[in-house]
């Protein structure tokens, strides 16, 4: 089974959280914004379901590669372009409101800070003890 994960890494958030320069290779789990390709908002897909592709034979690998390339071109690239500025990262994270673990909440608070909402940032950081 194969799926595609899409992520937006923010070096400024990384430096503020970890106090060091970004890694040479960024893993998806280290991104501020993370999504599966099937969950990316899409006008044609009202339910935004998770997508997985199955391939078992070598013959199918070329068809699978074409399918994955189309998914990247049609969904991932436009999605990634929406995060050109910190404000967009902040707006996206705020709309999800799914900060289930303290680390996600810290990244959200820093994105809020970088978007210029310093008081809101402090309010969000204070909520971490309630998670």
C-alpha positions, 0 to 999 in steps of 0.5 A, spaced: 500 500 500 502 507 498 499 513 500 502 520 499 504 525 505 505 533 504 508 537 509 510 545 509 516 545 513 518 552 516 525 553 518 523 559 523 518 555 527 524 550 527 529 554 530 524 557 535 522 550 537 529 547 537 534 552 538 538 550 532 538 550 525 534 546 520 536 538 519 539 537 512 533 532 510 526 534 513 522 529 515 514 529 514 513 529 521 517 535 522 513 539 518 508 545 521 503 543 516 502 536 514 496 532 510 495 526 507 494 527 499 486 525 500 485 529 505 487 536 502 481 540 500 479 539 493 472 542 490 471 535 487 472 531 493 467 533 498 468 528 503 476 529 503 477 521 504 484 518 505 487 515 499 491 509 499 493 505 492 495 498 492 500 495 487 503 488 487 506 486 481 512 490 477 507 491 471 503 496 475 508 500 478 508 505 471 501 506 472 502 507 479 507 512 478 503 516 473 497 516 478 501 519 484 504 524 479 497 526 477 496 527 485 502 531 486 501 535 480 493 536 481 493 536 489 499 537 492 503 543 488 496 547 489 496 546 496 503 547 498 503 554 494 497 556 499 503 557 504 507 562 502 507 567 508 506 565 515 499 568 515 497 562 511 500 557 515 497 560 521 490 561 518 490 553 516 492 551 523 487 555 526 482 552 522 483 545 523 484 546 531 486 539 532 492 540 536 492 534 540 499 533 542 503 539 546 508 539 540 503 541 535 500 546 539 507 549 540 508 550 533 501 553 532 503 558 537 509 560 534 506 560 527 501 565 531 507 569 533 510 569 526 503 572 523 504 578 528 499 575 534 503 576 540 498 576 545 494 570 542 501 566 542 501 567 549 494 565 550 495 559 546 502 557 550 498 557 556 493 552 554 499 547 553 498 545 560 491 543 559 492 538 553 
